[in-house]
Amino acid sequence: MNGRFAPSPSGDLHIGNLRTAVLAWLLARGTGRGFVLRVEDLDRVRPGAEQRQLDDLAAVGITVDGPVVRQSDRRESYAAAIATLAADGRVYECFCTRREIQQAASAPHAPEGAYPGTCRNLTEAQRASRRAEGRRAALRLRSDARSFTVTDALVGEFTGVVDDLVLQRTDGVPAYNLAVVVDDGFQSVDQVVRADDLLASTPRQAYLAGLLGVEIPEYVHVPLALGPTGKRLAKRDGAVTLRDRLAAGQTVSDVRAEIASSIGVPSERTRESLSDLASHWSLDLLPREPWFVLGH
Ligand code: GLU
């Protein structure tokens, strides 16, 4: 079984993304797992970004098993998963606009962030009239849970909303939550290490995994990297990518050592290769607070 890193090729990885990748790699290798990469390119693609991301990951020492999987090559698998759910009566068309959802979701008893179910029980005639108005449908999951609890190695038990989540967007693109679950199953991923800004989607994904017969992975949501102002790390924070740091005169080893030190590696060992670190780093060394990064 495998750990993984699944970047969206929307730009260069910053040092916080690289740190998450290093953590995912160390945890996978330290537990005898393989490590796979997946390019989440259904959305937000910047030309050239994928190759730069792969090069940067390799430069810091991340080794990968098997071919890199690209979501854009896997449309048929997402369609097949939706067809499986549809055969169980678990898929319906939703014609709501974002605005309609926001207005309906602000009703007092709707759980925060949950789809209020407006299109769940439309009749065929109502659907036909919405189509006739030229409205395009998203596909939603007919969920029978309102919440789901996952166990995270750092966060502990976490219960979050499960609603009639989107499986396919109105533009026909498979939804992130569906693609992640289908692909983690396809890539034999049983350990998901990622930044904790994704924790809120995790109960939805775990619930969906159960419906699709995919094993629910072990989750490790690691603290996010923040810039000097306390907001999530971004380009505006200065030299935050590997290339920026190299251009500013640092070496790859300096950047790796900065990451190693940020995850609790003792100072005398921060210059070791990732494979040497794997044998004497463990999750209990990781600081639980967000990592504040100073742009150089
Ligand atoms: N592609 C997502 C991102 O770059 C990560 C998805 C995941 O790790 O599940 O934010």
Residues whose N, C-alpha, C, O or C-beta is under 5 A from the ligand:
A	BS01	LIG	A6 P7 S8 E40 V180 R194
